[in-house]
Amino acid sequence: MVSGRPWRLALSLQASLTQASWTGVRVMVGYRALDLGADPLFLGLMASSFALPALVAALPAGRLTDRLGGSVVAFTGLGVATLGAGLAILLPGLPLLLLAAACIGLGHILVMVGQQSFVAQASSRDGASDAAFGTLTAAASIGQLVGPPAVTLAAALAIFGGSGTVPNTTVGLVVCMAFTVLASPAYLLLRRTDRALRRDSTASPAVPASVATVLRTPGLWKSLIVSGAVLVTVDLMYAFVPVWATDQSISATTVGLLLALRAGVSVLSRFGLTRLIDRFGRKALLLVSIGAAAAGLVALPLVGVPGAILVMVGLGLGLGIPQPLTMAWVTSLTHPSTHGATLGLRLTFNRLAQITIPLAVGAFAAPLGVLGIFWANAAVLAGALVIVSRSDAGQAPPSGPADAD
């Protein structure tokens, strides 16, 4: 049996620093694109570029974790993401910025697949999947809380040539690279745990599952669609909040603090989530939280900074609660022997949504400006609400993992 406390601490540190880098780099790349004259359609294309490599890499990466371990795949992803941030600094022009975004996106999906697979493998033996997934999602939210303000504050310092409305994106990207480098040493402890898990599993190896078998799981498509809608909303928010701020002459520092507020509320929303599920059910929580996020997106283009504070609280609840719930929903539908394939498929579908939906939102909403962008995203969440209302998301088979906290 593998001790839980050391690997959870290492995983928490790695996840927090990784997410701090990821959220920070999304904001900085967005500002760099705006400096180069990008329009809403290009920003949608760039959001898709972050996701494009993952569309083909997520499922193979999930299977690779079964052979090498999640810690190895996550560590590789950290190196690829660092390379991508360096390319964003060194390569001039909008087309090459898309290449850097794709490299960063590839690194991020490797980290996500590796960490999630590691959690599934390490926690399934002691029946503590709920606490382990809760650790991962809460740590990620803490990173999202720290990343945007740290990066934007550094980029706005006059000593580095930045200002509140025109940040020095090179400095911001260097800070993001530093976060990723600091996340790397956790690999040493996680790798030892991986090796112990592999030794323990040699006596009863998992039965390989084909993708077709996983796809035939009843109810899986509904859970994948809802998961993708929630995740793409987070991506679109990071891509288009700078557009809203620029239109209203709101400083980059304020944008960072608003995004940090959203992340902070997401962290708080996950405390006691298991008890809320026991009382109200997963389906009710999904309906209320996704509805709150949709309402926040409708309101954001109509308000200034004071109203945006309230909107970010609503988005924090609306985007914080569904993420662990949809993760638990997806994995609860399948047998433990197929969790690797299921997680890879989930991330593949999420990235497909991240490619297609931003392009559709950018093309459809560009003539309408900021209002159209956020309202189109709210319509995506409204569709997810309909799917949840017609699903049995609150039910989980006894053989599945516990809900993520």
C-alpha positions in Angstrom: 0.0 0.0 0.0 1.3 3.4 -1.0 1.2 6.1 1.7 -1.2 8.9 0.7 0.2 12.0 2.4 3.6 12.4 0.7 2.3 12.0 -2.9 -0.7 14.2 -2.2 1.5 17.1 -1.0 3.8 16.7 -4.0 0.9 16.5 -6.4 -0.8 19.5 -4.8 2.4 21.6 -5.3 2.9 20.5 -8.8 -0.8 21.1 -9.8 -0.9 24.6 -8.2 2.3 25.8 -9.8 1.3 24.3 -13.2 -2.1 26.0 -13.1 -0.5 29.3 -12.0 1.7 29.1 -15.1 -1.2 28.0 -17.4 -3.6 30.7 -16.4 -0.9 33.4 -16.4 0.4 32.4 -19.9 -3.2 32.5 -21.3 -3.6 36.1 -20.1 -0.1 37.2 -21.3 -0.5 35.6 -24.7 -3.9 37.3 -25.1 -2.3 40.7 -24.3 0.6 40.0 -26.7 -1.9 39.2 -29.5 -3.8 42.4 -28.8 -0.5 44.4 -29.0 0.1 42.8 -32.4 -3.4 43.9 -33.6 -5.4 40.8 -33.1 -9.2 40.9 -33.5 -11.8 38.7 -31.7 -11.8 36.2 -34.5 -8.0 35.7 -34.2 -8.4 35.4 -30.4 -10.8 32.6 -30.9 -8.4 31.0 -33.3 -5.6 31.3 -30.7 -7.8 29.7 -28.1 -8.3 26.8 -30.5 -4.6 26.6 -31.1 -4.0 26.0 -27.4 -6.3 22.9 -27.7 -5.5 21.6 -31.2 -2.5 19.3 -30.3 -4.4 17.8 -27.4 -7.1 16.6 -29.7 -4.8 13.9 -31.1 -2.5 13.6 -28.0 -4.8 13.1 -25.1 -5.9 9.5 -25.7 -2.4 8.2 -26.7 -1.0 10.1 -23.6 -3.6 8.3 -21.4 -2.5 4.9 -22.7 1.1 6.0 -22.3 0.5 6.6 -18.6 -0.5 2.9 -18.2 3.0 1.9 -19.5 5.2 4.6 -18.0 3.2 6.1 -15.2 1.4 9.4 -14.9 4.3 11.2 -13.2 6.6 10.7 -16.3 3.9 12.0 -18.7 3.3 15.0 -16.5 7.0 15.8 -16.2 7.4 15.6 -19.9 4.4 18.1 -20.3 6.1 20.6 -18.0 9.2 20.6 -20.3 7.0 21.1 -23.4 5.0 23.9 -21.8 8.2 25.7 -20.8 9.4 25.4 -24.4 6.2 26.9 -25.7 6.4 29.9 -23.4 9.9 30.5 -24.6 8.7 30.4 -28.2 6.0 33.0 -27.4 8.8 35.3 -26.2 11.2 34.7 -29.1 9.0 34.3 -32.2 7.5 37.5 -33.6 4.2 37.9 -35.3 0.7 36.6 -34.9 1.1 33.4 -37.0 4.1 32.3 -35.0 2.2 33.1 -31.8 -0.3 30.4 -32.8 2.6 27.9 -33.0 3.7 28.9 -29.5 0.1 28.5 -28.2 -0.1 25.0 -29.7 3.2 24.0 -28.0 1.9 25.3 -24.6 -1.4 23.5 -25.1 0.4 20.2 -25.9 2.5 20.5 -22.7 -0.6 21.3 -20.7 -2.6 18.3 -21.9 0.3 16.0 -21.1 0.4 17.4 -17.5 -3.4 17.0 -17.1 -3.5 13.5 -18.4 -0.5 12.5 -16.3 -1.8 14.0 -13.1 -5.4 12.7 -13.5 -4.2 9.2 -14.3 -1.8 9.3 -11.4 -4.7 10.2 -9.1 -6.9 7.4 -10.5 -4.2 4.8 -10.0 -2.9 6.0 -6.6 -6.3 6.4 -5.0 -8.3 3.5 -6.3 -6.5 1.1 -4.0 -7.6 2.7 -0.7 -11.0 3.9 -1.8 -10.1 7.5 -1.4 -10.8 8.7 -4.9 -13.1 11.5 -3.7 -10.4 13.1 -1.5 -7.7 12.6 -4.1 -9.6 14.2 -6.9 -10.6 16.9 -4.5 -7.0 17.6 -3.7 -6.1 17.8 -7.4 -9.0 20.2 -8.3 -8.6 22.4 -5.2 -4.8 22.7 -5.8 -5.5 23.6 -9.4 -7.9 26.4 -8.3 -5.2 27.7 -5.9 -2.8 27.9 -8.8 -5.5 29.8 -10.8 -5.9 32.1 -7.9 -2.1 32.9 -7.7 -1.2 32.9 -11.4 -3.1 35.9 -12.9 -2.3 38.5 -10.3 1.3 37.5 -9.9 1.9 37.5 -13.6 0.0 40.7 -14.4 1.5 42.6 -11.4 5.0 41.7 -12.5 4.3 42.6 -16.1 2.8 45.9 -15.1 5.8 47.1 -13.1 7.3 50.3 -14.4 10.8 49.0 -13.6 10.3 46.4 -16.3 8.8 48.8 -18.8 5.2 47.9 -18.3 2.1 49.8 -17.2 -1.4 49.0 -15.9 -2.9 49.1 -19.4 0.1 48.0 -21.5 1.9 45.1 -19.6 5.3 43.9 -20.5 4.3 40.5 -21.8 7.8 39.2 -22.0 8.2 39.7 -18.2 4.9 38.0 -17.6 5.8 35.0 -19.8 9.1 34.6 -17.9 7.2 34.5 -14.6 5.0 31.8 -16.1 8.1 29.8 -17.1 9.5 30.1 -13.6 6.3 28.6 -12.2 6.6 25.6 -14.5 10.3 25.1 -13.5 9.4 25.2 -9.8 6.8 22.5 -10.4 9.3 20.0 -11.8 11.0 18.7 -8.6 7.7 17.1 -7.4 8.3 14.5 -10.1 10.9 12.8 -7.9 8.5 11.8 -5.2 5.6 11.1 -7.6 7.8 8.8 -9.7 8.7 6.7 -6.6 5.0 6.3 -6.0 4.4 5.3 -9.6 7.0 2.6 -9.4 5.5 1.2 -6.2 2.0 1.1 -7.8 3.4 -0.7 -10.8 5.0 -3.3 -8.5 1.7 -3.8 -6.6 -0.3 -4.2 -9.9 1.9 -6.9 -11.5 -0.1 -9.6 -9.8 -3.5 -8.4 -11.2 -2.9 -6.3 -14.3 -5.9 -4.3 -15.7 -7.7 -5.7 -18.7 -7.1 -3.4 -21.7 -10.2 -1.7 -23.0 -10.7 -0.5 -26.6 -12.0 3.0 -27.3 -15.1 1.5 -28.9 -15.9 -0.3 -25.6 -15.6 2.9 -23.6 -17.7 4.9 -26.2 -20.5 2.4 -25.8 -20.9 3.2 -22.1 -24.4 4.3 -21.4 -24.7 8.0 -20.6 -21.0 8.7 -21.4 -21.7 11.1 -24.2 -23.9 13.3 -22.1 -21.3 13.6 -19.4 -18.6 14.4 -22.0 -20.7 17.2 -23.6 -21.4 18.9 -20.2 -17.7 18.5 -19.2 -16.6 20.1 -22.5 -19.0 23.0 -22.2 -17.8 23.9 -18.7 -14.1 23.6 -19.6 -14.4 25.7 -22.8 -16.1 28.5 -20.8 -13.0 28.8 -18.6 -10.9 29.0 -21.7 -13.1 31.6 -23.4 -13.1 33.7 -20.2 -9.3 33.9 -20.1 -9.3 34.7 -23.9 -12.0 37.4 -24.0 -11.9 39.1 -20.6 -9.0 41.2 -21.8 -11.2 42.3 -24.7 -13.9 43.4 -22.3 -11.3 45.2 -20.2 -9.7 46.9 -23.1 -13.1 48.2 -24.3 -13.7 49.7 -20.9 -10.1 51.0 -20.3 -9.7 48.7 -17.3 -6.1 47.9 -16.3 -4.4 44.6 -16.7 -3.8 44.5 -13.0 -7.5 44.8 -12.4 -8.1 41.9 -14.8 -5.6 39.8 -12.9 -7.3 40.5 -9.6 -10.8 39.8 -11.0 -9.6 36.5 -12.4 -8.0 35.7 -9.1 -11.3 36.4 -7.3 -13.0 34.0 -9.6 -10.4 31.3 -8.9 -10.6 32.0 -5.1 -14.4 31.5 -5.1 -13.8 28.3 -7.0 -11.5 27.0 -4.3 -14.0 27.9 -1.5 -16.9 26.3 -3.5 -15.1 22.9 -3.4 -14.9 22.7 0.4 -17.6 20.4 1.8 -18.6 19.4 -1.7 -19.1 15.8 -0.8 -21.6 16.7 1.9 -23.5 18.9 -0.6 -23.7 16.0 -3.0 -25.0 13.7 -0.3 -27.7 16.2 0.6 -28.7 17.6 -2.8 -27.3 15.2 -5.4 -24.9 15.8 -8.2 -27.6 16.7 -10.7 -29.0 19.5 -8.6 -25.6 21.0 -8.0 -24.7 20.9 -11.7 -28.0 22.6 -12.6 -27.6 25.4 -10.1 -23.9 26.0 -10.6 -23.9 25.9 -14.5 -27.0 28.2 -14.3 -25.0 30.7 -12.2 -22.2 30.7 -14.7 -24.5 31.3 -17.6 -26.1 34.2 -15.8 -22.7 35.7 -15.0 -21.7 35.6 -18.7 -24.9 37.4 -19.7 -24.2 40.1 -17.2 -20.5 40.7 -17.7 -20.5 42.8 -20.9 -23.2 45.1 -19.3 -21.2 46.0 -16.1 -18.1 47.8 -15.1 -15.6 46.8 -12.4 -18.1 46.9 -9.4 -20.5 44.7 -11.3 -17.7 42.5 -12.5 -16.8 41.7 -8.9 -20.3 40.2 -8.4 -20.1 38.4 -11.8 -16.7 36.8 -10.9 -18.2 35.5 -7.7 -21.0 33.9 -9.7 -18.6 32.5 -12.2 -16.4 31.2 -9.4 -19.3 29.2 -8.1 -20.5 28.3 -11.6 -17.2 27.1 -12.9 -15.7 25.8 -9.7 -18.4 23.3 -8.7 -19.0 21.6 -12.1 -15.4 20.7 -12.9 -14.9 18.0 -10.1 -18.5 16.9 -10.5 -18.2 16.3 -14.2 -14.9 14.5 -13.7 -16.5 12.2 -11.1 -19.5 11.8 -13.4 -17.4 10.6 -16.3 -15.3 8.2 -14.3 -18.3 6.8 -12.3 -19.8 5.5 -15.5 -16.9 3.1 -16.3 -15.2 0.2 -14.7 -11.8 0.9 -13.0 -10.0 -1.1 -15.6 -11.0 1.4 -18.2 -10.4 4.6 -16.3 -7.2 5.4 -18.2 -9.0 5.2 -21.6 -12.0 7.1 -20.1 -9.8 10.0 -18.9 -8.0 10.2 -22.2 -11.3 10.2 -24.1 -12.7 12.9 -21.8 -9.7 15.2 -22.4 -9.9 14.5 -26.1 -13.5 15.5 -26.2 -12.8 18.5 -24.1 -10.1 19.7 -26.5 -12.4 19.1 -29.5 -14.8 21.5 -27.8 -12.0 23.9 -27.1 -11.2 23.9 -30.8 -14.6 24.2 -32.4 -16.6 26.3 -29.9 -14.1 29.3 -29.7 -14.0 29.4 -33.5 -17.8 29.4 -33.6 -18.1 32.0 -30.9 -15.5 34.2 -32.5 -17.0 34.0 -36.0 -20.6 34.4 -34.9 -20.1 37.0 -32.2 -17.4 39.2 -33.8 -19.9 41.5 -35.5 -21.7 42.0 -32.2 -18.5 42.7 -30.2 -18.0 41.9 -26.5 -21.8 41.4 -25.9 -22.1 38.7 -28.6 -19.0 36.9 -27.4 -20.2 36.4 -23.8 -23.8 35.8 -24.7 -22.8 33.1 -27.2 -20.8 31.4 -24.5 -23.8 31.7 -22.2 -25.9 29.9 -24.9 -23.4 27.0 -24.8 -23.9 26.6 -21.1 -27.7 26.8 -21.6 -27.4 23.8 -23.8 -25.4 22.0 -21.2 -28.2 22.7 -18.7 -30.7 21.0 -20.9 -28.5 17.9 -21.2 -28.0 17.7 -17.4 -31.7 18.1 -16.8 -32.4 15.1 -19.1 -29.6 12.9 -17.6 -29.2 10.8 -14.5 -26.0 12.6 -13.5 -26.9 12.2 -9.8 -26.6 8.4 -10.0 -23.4 6.5 -9.8 -23.0 2.7 -9.9 -21.6 1.1 -6.7 -18.5 -0.2 -8.6 -17.5 3.3 -9.7 -15.3 5.7 -7.8 -16.6 8.1 -5.2 -17.4 11.7 -6.1 -14.6 14.2 -6.4 -14.5 16.7 -3.7 
